């Protein structure tokens, strides 16, 4: 799935602290999410990618905005295991002190 691939690439760049590249792929992730009308798990992860990319860029306000949307979307994920998996990922570092 192209959307999930874009998310993975964004996550790798964010973890490496390469915010610009992370944001580019996060924006691709959300664009694909919207294009295909993806919801649930995929929507929550698209928001997580935007939050984490902005954290890597030290855009604290944008990070918090997208983190909140990710959390809200995560609460709507169907399936207990999927929800647990998402929130486990959401809580993982690095957040580059953007959520302190």
C-alpha positions as CSV (number, residue, x, y, z in Angstrom):
1,X,0.0,0.0,0.0
2,X,1.5,3.3,-1.1
3,X,0.1,5.3,1.8
4,X,1.7,3.0,4.4
5,X,5.0,3.0,2.5
6,X,5.0,6.8,2.5
7,X,4.3,6.7,6.3
8,X,7.2,4.3,6.9
9,X,9.6,6.5,5.0
10,X,8.4,9.5,6.9
11,X,8.9,7.7,10.2
12,X,12.5,6.7,9.3
13,X,13.4,10.2,8.4
14,X,11.8,11.6,11.6
15,X,13.7,9.1,13.8
16,X,16.9,10.1,12.0
17,X,16.1,13.8,12.8
18,X,15.7,14.7,9.1
19,X,12.6,16.8,9.5
20,X,12.3,18.2,6.0
21,X,12.4,14.8,4.4
22,X,10.0,13.4,7.1
23,X,7.6,16.2,6.5
24,X,7.7,15.7,2.7
25,X,6.7,12.1,3.1
26,X,4.2,12.8,5.9
27,X,2.5,15.3,3.5
28,X,2.4,12.5,0.8
29,X,0.9,10.2,3.4
30,X,-1.9,12.5,4.3
31,X,-2.5,13.4,0.6
32,X,-2.9,9.7,-0.2
33,X,-5.1,9.1,2.8
34,X,-7.4,11.9,1.6
35,X,-7.3,10.8,-2.0
36,X,-8.4,7.3,-1.2
37,X,-10.7,8.2,1.7
38,X,-8.7,6.1,4.2
39,X,-9.9,6.2,7.7
40,X,-9.3,4.3,11.0
41,X,-5.8,3.1,11.4
42,X,-4.4,4.8,8.3
43,X,-5.8,8.2,9.2
44,X,-4.4,8.0,12.7
45,X,-1.0,7.1,11.4
46,X,-1.1,9.9,8.8
47,X,-1.6,12.4,11.6
48,X,1.1,10.8,13.6
49,X,3.5,11.2,10.7
50,X,2.7,14.9,10.5
51,X,3.2,15.3,14.2
52,X,6.5,13.5,14.3
53,X,7.9,15.3,11.2
54,X,7.0,18.6,12.8
55,X,8.6,17.5,16.1
56,X,11.8,16.7,14.1
57,X,11.6,20.2,12.7
58,X,11.1,21.7,16.2
59,X,7.7,23.1,15.1
60,X,6.2,22.5,18.5
61,X,2.8,24.1,17.9
62,X,2.3,22.1,14.7
63,X,3.5,19.0,16.4
64,X,1.0,19.3,19.2
65,X,-1.8,20.1,16.7
66,X,-1.2,16.9,14.7
67,X,-0.4,14.8,17.8
68,X,-3.8,15.8,19.2
69,X,-5.5,14.8,15.9
70,X,-3.6,11.6,15.8
71,X,-4.8,10.8,19.4
72,X,-8.4,11.6,18.5
73,X,-8.2,9.5,15.4
74,X,-6.6,6.7,17.3
75,X,-9.5,6.6,19.8
76,X,-11.8,5.9,16.8
77,X,-9.7,2.9,15.6
78,X,-11.8,-0.3,15.5
79,X,-10.3,-3.4,16.9
80,X,-8.7,-3.5,20.3
81,X,-5.3,-4.8,19.1
82,X,-5.1,-2.2,16.3
83,X,-5.8,0.6,18.7
84,X,-3.3,-0.8,21.2
85,X,-0.6,-1.1,18.5
86,X,-1.3,2.5,17.3
87,X,-1.1,4.0,20.8
88,X,2.1,2.0,21.5
89,X,3.7,3.6,18.4
90,X,2.3,7.1,19.3
91,X,4.0,7.0,22.7
92,X,7.4,5.9,21.3
93,X,10.2,8.4,21.0
94,X,11.6,10.5,19.4
95,X,9.4,13.5,20.0
96,X,12.4,15.9,20.2
97,X,11.0,17.5,23.4
98,X,8.0,18.8,21.4
99,X,5.4,17.3,23.8
100,X,7.0,18.3,27.1
